């Protein structure tokens, strides 16, 4: 029996809740809404120009992603981060990106090198311009593209969530970002390892990259309890 699908219209627009979730995710990622911030529905709905229904749906999405936490009778807050969170985020990232990298090496390396090279060029341009935020954005794109190029939608979903948490770690805790030139060179090595099909170099560089990021975030920032004394904007990348 042939189905008549003539009445079905193409879905051309994302839901308001999805758009609002993206806006809030970006604000959390960039430190505009730092860890511990309470989210007020009335203020946010007014600021974003949306009704409270889509806003609530968007915030529940971020609760499910682990970016917000709910406190009974108090409301929703941006999740606080501590040393264990930082280590866990980078441990998970190392596992996801290692798996993605090995899938790339077994597949279409040429396509992966093309997108990684574009992100690397953005990183180099931002570093040359002294644009710390642009460097962090390009770094984020590099790692996003690395996992996306694996072709695994599940690895990509995990990586995208972990990259947001990474930016939260950097925005809230990092006091000693890696030198821009050093950061660009590390990513150049990663790109070249993909290009050359060198699994050992790729895995070793990823592991060193993640371990160095944890050291820089945790070993330098002065911490009182679980919160740094003077959080800084996202000046670095990892």
Wavefront OBJ file of the C-alpha trace (Angstrom):
o trace
v 0.000 0.000 0.000
v 1.423 3.354 -1.033
v 1.354 6.080 1.609
v -0.046 9.510 0.748
v 2.333 11.992 2.369
v 1.069 15.017 0.494
v -0.298 16.664 3.638
v 3.042 16.574 5.424
v 4.935 19.843 5.207
v 8.712 20.107 5.525
v 9.982 21.183 8.927
v 11.809 24.392 8.141
v 12.258 25.986 11.557
v 13.758 24.880 14.833
v 11.561 25.088 17.898
v 11.760 28.155 20.106
v 12.891 25.954 22.997
v 15.818 24.638 20.937
v 16.891 28.174 20.009
v 16.613 29.347 23.631
v 18.608 26.312 24.799
v 21.364 27.258 22.339
v 21.441 30.839 23.658
v 21.649 29.706 27.266
v 24.263 27.077 26.404
v 26.415 29.732 24.743
v 26.044 32.058 27.748
v 27.092 29.266 30.110
v 29.951 28.232 27.854
v 31.348 31.762 27.626
v 31.004 32.519 31.322
v 28.239 35.112 30.894
v 26.259 32.839 33.219
v 29.043 31.560 35.505
v 28.830 28.484 37.748
v 26.484 29.003 40.681
v 24.304 31.577 38.911
v 20.599 31.251 39.652
v 18.391 31.528 36.564
v 15.335 33.722 37.008
v 12.515 32.829 34.635
v 10.951 36.288 34.461
v 14.230 38.085 33.807
v 15.438 35.566 31.218
v 12.095 35.397 29.402
v 12.063 39.188 29.136
v 15.699 39.366 28.043
v 15.263 36.690 25.387
v 11.850 37.905 24.245
v 10.124 34.548 24.722
v 7.309 33.176 26.843
v 8.067 31.172 29.958
v 6.887 27.877 28.419
v 9.701 27.528 25.841
v 12.176 28.913 28.385
v 11.263 26.222 30.898
v 11.568 23.535 28.225
v 14.980 24.903 27.229
v 16.203 24.953 30.818
v 15.050 21.368 31.364
v 17.121 20.361 28.319
v 20.164 21.888 29.978
v 19.362 20.091 33.223
v 19.357 16.826 31.254
v 22.706 17.799 29.705
v 24.165 18.403 33.150
v 24.767 22.131 32.644
v 22.073 23.225 35.108
v 21.099 21.777 38.477
v 17.720 21.983 40.170
v 17.332 22.766 43.861
v 13.967 22.046 45.408
v 12.064 25.191 46.414
v 14.922 27.347 45.130
v 15.070 26.961 41.353
v 17.690 26.289 38.700
v 21.386 27.109 38.927
v 24.363 26.823 36.608
v 26.332 23.833 37.817
v 29.328 24.485 40.034
v 32.636 22.964 39.006
v 35.315 21.449 41.188
v 38.610 19.666 40.618
v 36.914 16.290 40.205
v 34.670 17.736 37.486
v 37.659 19.119 35.593
v 39.492 15.813 35.688
v 36.373 13.909 34.675
v 35.606 16.220 31.743
v 39.090 15.855 30.298
v 39.224 12.100 30.965
v 35.969 11.699 29.056
v 37.150 13.980 26.268
v 40.365 12.009 25.872
v 38.374 8.779 25.532
v 35.853 10.234 23.054
v 38.443 11.999 20.893
v 40.752 8.987 20.887
v 37.892 6.812 19.635
v 36.952 9.423 17.032
v 40.536 9.774 15.857
v 40.943 6.039 15.357
v 37.708 5.912 13.352
v 39.014 8.710 11.128
v 42.276 6.875 10.511
v 40.274 3.861 9.386
v 38.135 5.977 7.071
v 38.356 9.170 5.005
v 41.411 11.002 6.327
v 41.411 13.512 3.449
v 38.017 14.982 4.348
v 39.007 15.156 8.012
v 42.268 16.956 7.215
v 40.364 19.552 5.179
v 38.059 20.568 8.034
v 40.801 20.349 10.650
v 43.076 22.538 8.516
v 40.358 25.191 8.254
v 39.960 25.244 12.034
v 43.730 25.322 12.467
v 43.975 28.357 10.185
v 41.376 30.109 12.335
v 43.400 29.296 15.431
v 46.600 30.636 13.886
v 44.885 33.852 12.756
v 43.366 34.434 16.200
v 46.706 33.751 17.886
v 48.480 36.206 15.578
v 45.839 38.849 16.322
v 46.014 38.301 20.075
v 42.316 37.385 20.064
v 41.930 35.064 23.069
v 38.196 34.518 22.626
v 38.607 33.869 18.899
v 41.378 31.385 19.699
v 39.130 29.558 22.172
v 36.313 29.459 19.614
v 38.616 28.076 16.903
v 40.035 25.527 19.347
v 36.475 24.462 20.177
v 35.732 24.112 16.459
v 38.870 22.020 15.878
v 37.868 19.449 18.463
v 34.240 19.498 17.320
v 35.343 18.831 13.740
v 37.726 16.085 14.861
v 34.891 14.124 16.428
v 32.342 14.994 13.733
v 34.715 13.674 11.070
v 34.563 10.243 12.704
v 31.043 9.822 11.381
v 29.732 8.658 14.770
v 26.653 10.639 15.872
v 26.917 9.303 19.416
v 30.541 10.349 19.818
v 29.583 13.740 18.388
v 26.744 14.213 20.896
v 29.038 13.293 23.772
v 31.816 15.536 22.504
v 29.570 18.562 22.016
v 28.341 18.342 25.611
v 31.886 17.864 26.919
v 33.170 20.841 24.917
v 30.608 23.105 26.574
v 31.739 21.837 29.979
v 35.334 22.431 28.909
v 34.597 26.077 28.211
v 32.880 26.305 31.603
v 36.054 24.970 33.237
v 38.208 27.470 31.380
v 35.925 30.431 32.055
v 35.530 29.695 35.751
v 38.853 28.238 36.819
v 41.720 28.801 34.429
v 44.227 31.440 35.468
v 47.164 30.245 33.379
v 46.198 29.595 29.733
v 48.648 27.867 27.441
v 50.746 30.183 25.248
v 48.887 30.750 21.989
v 51.760 29.621 19.771
v 52.161 26.419 21.785
v 48.440 25.725 21.516
v 48.430 26.195 17.756
v 51.451 23.907 17.377
v 49.806 21.135 19.426
v 46.781 21.224 17.144
v 49.025 21.265 14.081
v 50.595 18.028 15.338
v 47.136 16.520 15.769
v 46.156 17.542 12.232
v 49.403 16.154 10.823
v 48.930 12.861 12.686
v 45.530 12.493 11.028
v 47.031 13.407 7.654
v 49.835 10.861 8.038
v 47.646 8.118 9.509
v 49.871 8.018 12.601
v 47.701 6.506 15.342
v 50.434 6.435 17.996
v 51.268 10.130 17.540
v 47.592 11.097 17.475
v 46.747 9.260 20.689
v 49.893 10.398 22.508
v 49.332 14.041 21.557
v 45.668 13.932 22.599
v 46.562 12.437 25.977
v 49.307 14.998 26.582
v 47.024 17.821 25.451
v 44.272 16.833 27.887
v 46.641 16.208 30.795
v 48.340 19.573 30.278
v 44.961 21.328 30.285
v 44.016 19.744 33.614
v 47.352 20.783 35.114
v 46.976 24.361 33.948
v 43.419 24.642 35.223
v 43.920 23.029 38.629
v 47.505 23.626 39.682
v 47.585 27.398 39.305
v 44.157 28.832 40.104
v 43.793 29.827 43.766
v 40.741 27.921 44.994
v 38.638 28.436 48.113
v 36.384 25.418 48.581
v 35.190 24.517 45.109
v 35.194 28.003 43.653
v 38.144 30.145 42.479
v 38.668 33.404 44.331
v 38.573 35.553 41.186
v 37.070 33.808 38.129
v 38.417 35.072 34.831
v 36.883 35.254 31.358
v 37.676 32.471 28.865
v 41.141 33.677 27.953
v 42.532 30.285 27.071
v 41.626 27.175 25.213
v 42.231 23.495 25.555
l 1 2 3 4 5 6 7 8 9 10 11 12 13 14 15 16 17 18 19 20 21 22 23 24 25 26 27 28 29 30 31 32 33 34 35 36 37 38 39 40 41 42 43 44 45 46 47 48 49 50 51 52 53 54 55 56 57 58 59 60 61 62 63 64 65 66 67 68 69 70 71 72 73 74 75 76 77 78 79 80 81 82 83 84 85 86 87 88 89 90 91 92 93 94 95 96 97 98 99 100 101 102 103 104 105 106 107 108 109 110 111 112 113 114 115 116 117 118 119 120 121 122 123 124 125 126 127 128 129 130 131 132 133 134 135 136 137 138 139 140 141 142 143 144 145 146 147 148 149 150 151 152 153 154 155 156 157 158 159 160 161 162 163 164 165 166 167 168 169 170 171 172 173 174 175 176 177 178 179 180 181 182 183 184 185 186 187 188 189 190 191 192 193 194 195 196 197 198 199 200 201 202 203 204 205 206 207 208 209 210 211 212 213 214 215 216 217 218 219 220 221 222 223 224 225 226 227 228 229 230 231 232 233 234 235 236 237 238
